[in-house]
């Protein structure tokens, strides 16, 4: 569990570092906000969604530890590639590579958690794993801000052939080196995949145990979970413009913006995960956990925080709203990931999780980020953030509220099947 969380932290360091360096990259390469949106959205999401489903298939069949180790090495190499970028194209390729490799992480991790953690402790385990994303964001923002400040006071790095590197390029190169030791630990770890596949004989309400049969039988609750996931993913990616907002609206330097947003992200994520555990810990009529309620509460908080953040009358109010937005997003993410582990049969978890991330990344990242950039170029970043937060968040919240009962019923059915398989 600790190693999985560490890998999750590293994935978010490499994913979030460009967001800290966004203003330096913009001025160094003379990019528009639309081009920045392409780097923050489609550049990462295109390869992520293309490879998510193939990785899900592999997760259900191959060693998950080996898959994770190879993925970690590859996305670290692609992060290093950004340190050699002198234009938009190579930076775009770098983000494509990071997205490709990180598509493996969530299907592997959730499959491992579901195999190793009992049902009554699963929300807590998912919450611990999910803190990796915000801890990684904290390290990228706060630690990265400190690193940038330190690098600015040092002589520039000069490498053979490529020459002198700028501060933002040096930050990418340093970040890329961190993943080598955890990758070695993953290679040395054994994947103790559960031996029993009897659960596969009991797919809910259908005679066959295939992926299509499961999705057809659970289309209602799964589609509600997808729409909710698109909502909180979009809100989380809107929050990724926070350094740009603080820099442009309140004229903060990169170090200060990174340290403040990183600290608020970490605090919001930890409290959001605890809130999700608290909400999910309540029991329904059949003594089942209720993680879908955490999604509803989290979406409501996140919509309020992110939609108001860029329109706040002062920087303190902006920081408070940003914190509420991150707290809500962490609560919603924890609830959604727990719901996946509780409603999907073991032999399909990799594939179903991959389809889920394919859909939420396609809309919540690939579509959203260029849209924010395009609106920002015409009307300003605050208008873009508020409008997109409401447009993506409110429909997701309404869908989640309507799908609450279906989700609870799906959790109860799958829990009964797991209990029956164990008893047999």
N, C-alpha and C positions, 0 to 999 in steps of 0.2 A: 504493500500500500504506500509506504514512504517513497519507494523508488518510482512508482507511477506518478505520485504527486510531484516529485522532483522533475520528471520528464515533462509533466504538464506545465510546470513553472518555466522551464527552458523554452518550451514551444511558444509561450506567450511573450517571453522576453524577445525572441526573434520576430514574433508577429507584431508586437507593439512598438518596437524600437523606431521604425520609420515614422510613427505618429508623433513621437517626441521630436524627431529631427525634421519634421515636415516643413517648417519655415526655412531652415538652413538649406534643405534640398531645393525648395521652391526658388530661392534667390540664387543659389549656386548654378542650377541648371536652367533657370529662367522659365519655369513651368507655370501654367495656368492652374486655377483650382480644378478645372475639369480634368486636366492631366493628372493632378494629384489624386482626384477621385478615382481615376482609372488604376493608379498604382495601389490605392487603398482598397479597392473593390475588385474589379475583374481580374487584375493581375494576380491576385491571390486566389480569388474564388473560382476562376475558370478551371484551373488544374485541380483544385480541391474537389469540385463537383464532378469532374470527369473521372477522377480516380477513387472517389468515395465508395462507389458501389463495387468495383473490382476489389478494393481493399476489404470491404465487408465480406465478400465471398471468400477471400483468403483467410480472414480472421476465423471463420467457422471451420477451416480445414487445416491450416498450417500453424506452426509455432508462433504464438503471439509475441513472445519475448524477442525472437529473432527479427520478426517484422518491425517491431518498435525500434530495435537497435539500428537496423539498416535505415529506417526512416529518419531517425535522429541524426545520423551521420550525414545523410543527404541534405536535410534542411539546414544543417550547420554549414555545409559547403556552399549552399545557395546563398546563405546570409553573407558569407565571406565574399561571394561574387559581387554583392552590392558595394563592397569596399573598393572595387576596381571600376565601378561604373562612372563614366564621364558624360553620360547622356541618358535620355529617357529610355531608349530601347534596352540597354543592358540591365538597367534597374528593373524594367518590366519583366525581363527574363528571370532575374533573381527572385522576384516575388512569385512568379509562376512556379519556380522550383520549390520554394518554401511551402506554397499551398499544396502542391502535389504530395510532398512527404508528410505534411501534417494531417492529411486526410486519413491517415492510418491510425492516428492516436486515439480518438474517441471510440471507434468501434472496438479496438483492442482493449482499452481500459475498462469500458463498461461491461464487455464480455467477461473479463477477468474478475471484476468486482461481483458481478452476478453469480459467478461460479463459486467464489470463495467466501462470500458474506451472507449470513442468514437473513431471511426476509425482514425480521424485526429490527435489524441493524443496518439495513441497506440505505435508508435515507441519510443516516449519519456518515456512512462510508462514502456515499456520493458527495455529500457536503464537504468532506475532507478533501476528496479529489478535486472538487470544483474550486476550492480555495487556491489551487495551483494557478488557475487562470488569473485571479486578481493579485496573487502574490507575484506572479510573473509580470503583470502590468505595473505593480509597485516597483519591482526591481528595474524594469525598463524605464519607467518615468522618473522615479525618485533617484534610483541608483544611476540611471543613464544621465539624468540632469547633473548630478554630481560629477560623473565621468566627463561630460562635455565641458563643464566648468574647469576641471583639472586639465583636460587636453588643450583648452584654449590658452592656458598659461605655459604650455610646453612648446618646444620646437616641433615643427611639422615632421611627420614620418616620411622618409624618402625611400622608395623601393626600386630595385632594378627594373628597367624597361618602362614601367608605368610612371615612375617619377614621384613627385611630392603628392601626398594624400591630404585632403581637407579633413577638418574635425569630424564631420559626419561620416566620412569614409573610414576613418580610423575607428570610430565607434562600432561600425559593422564588423570590422576585422577582429576586434577584441571580443565582441559578443560571440562570434563564430567558434572561437577556441574553447568555450566553456562546455560544450556538449560532448567532448571526447571521452571523459572519464565515465559519465553515466551510460554512454553507449557500451563501453567495455563491461560495466556491471550488468547491463541487460543481456549481453551475450553469455555471461556466466550464470544467469538465473535460469531455473528450470520452469517450464510451462506445465504446471500440474493440472492439465485440463481434466475436468470431471469425466469419469469413465462412463457414467450412466447416460444413455441416450433415450431412456424409456419415456422421458417427457415428450419426445418427438412424436410418440404415438397418440398424444392426447391434445392435438391442436384444437382450439376452441371451436366447437359447433360445426366442424367439418370432418368428413371422413378421411381426407388426405392431410399429410403433414408438410406440404410444400409451402414455399413463400407466398405464392399467389393465393392459395387457400386461406392462409392466415390473414392476409391483407383484405381479402374479400369478406371474411367473417368479422373483421374488426375495423371496417372502413370508417364507421361513424366516430368512435373514440380516437382512432389514429389520425384522421383528417383534422379533428379539433386540436389535437396535440401539435400537428404540423403548422396550422395557422397561428396558434399561440407561439410556437417556436420562431416563426417568421417575425412576429411582433417583437419579442424580446431581443432577437438577434439584430433587428433593425435599430432598436433603441440603443443597444450596446455599441453598435457601430457609429451611431450618431455621437455617442459620448467620446468616440475616438478623435473627434475634432476639437476636444476640449483645450488642448495646448494652443491650437490656432485661435480659438475664441479668446482665451486669456491674453494671448500675445497681441491680437488685433484690436480687441475692444478695450482691454485694461492695460495694454502696453507692458506686460510682464516679459522679462527675458526668459530664455529657454530653461535655464537652470531652475528658476523659481517656479515657473509653470509646471515643469516636470516633477519637482519635489512635492508641490501642493496636490496636483492631480493624482500622483502616485500614492501619496499617503491617504487621500480621501478614497481612492479606489480600493485600497487594501482594507481600510476600516469599514467601508460600505459592504464589501464582499464578505468579510468575516461575520458582520452582524446580519447580513442578508441570509447567509447560509444557516446561521443559528436560528433566525426567524423561520426559515423553511423547515428545519428540524422540529421546531416547536409546533408549527402548524400541522405538519405531517404526523407528528406524534399523537395527535388526537385520533380517536378511533371511531369508525362508523358503526353502523348497525351490526355488522358481522365482525367487529373487532379488527378491521383492516385499516392500515395506514391511509391517510388522505393527502398524498402529495400534490394532487391537482389543485387543491385549495391554495397551496403555496404559489402556484402559477398565477392564479387570479389576483391574489394580494400583491404579488411582485409586479405584475403588469400595471396595476393601478398606480402603485408608487412610482414606477419608472416613467410612465407617461407624464405624471405630474412634474417630476423632477427634470427630465430631459427637455420637455416642451417649454418649461419656464427658465431653464438655465441660461440660454443665450439672450433672453429678454429681461434678465434681472436688472433692477435699478442700481445695483452696486456690486462690487466684487465679492463682498462677504455673502450677500444673498445668492449670488451666482454659485459660490462654493458650496453653500448649504443645499441648494437645489441639485447641484451635480452629485453631491453625496447621496441624497435621497434617490436619485435616478439609479446610481450604481447599487445601492442597497436593494432596491426593488428588482433590478435585473438579476442579481445574485440569487435572490429568493426564487424568482421564476425559473432560472436555469436549474437550480438544485431540484425543484419540484418536477421539472420536465424530465431530467435525467433519471430520477428515481422512478417516475411513472414508466419510462421505457424498460427499466430492469424488472419491474413488477408485472408488466403486461405482455411481455414477449417470451416465447419458449426459448430454452437455452440454445437449441440447435439453430435458431434463426436470429439470434441477437446481433451478430455481426452485420448481417445483411440488412435487417430492419433498421438498425441504428445508422448504417451508411446511407440508406434511402432518406432517412430523416434529415441527416446533415446535408445531403445533396440538395434537398428542397429548401431548407432554411437558408443555406449559404447562397443558393442561386438568387433568391429574392432579397433576403435580408442583407446581403453583402454586394453581390455582383450588380444587381439592379440599383440598390440604394445609393452606393457611394458616388457613382458618376452623376446620378440625379442630384445629389446634394451639391456636388461641384458645379454642375451646370446652373442650378438655381442661384448658388452663391455668386457666380460670375456676373449674373444679371441683377440680383436683388440684395446681395449681401449674405454672409454666413448665418447671422441670427435668424433671418426670415427662413432660410433653407432648413435649418435645424428644427425650428418650431413647427413649420408646416409638415415636414416629413415625420416628425414624432407623432403628431396627431393622425396623419393619414395612414401610417402603418400600425400605430399602437392601439387606437380605439377599436377598429374592426377585430383585432386580435383579442382584445379584452372581452368584447361582446360574444365572440365565438367561444372563448374559454368558459364564460358563464353558462352559455347554453349547453356546452358539452360536459359539464361537471358530472352530472348523474351517470352518463354513459361511461365516463372514465372510471368512476368508482365501481361500477358494475363489472367492467373489464378486469380491474385489479382483483376483485373478489373471485371471479371465475378462474383466472389464471392461478391464483393462490390455492384454490381448492384442487386444481389439477396437479399442482406441484406437491401438495400434501398427499394426494391420492397416490401419485407415483412413488413417493418415498415410502408410504405405508405398504405398497405392493412389494 
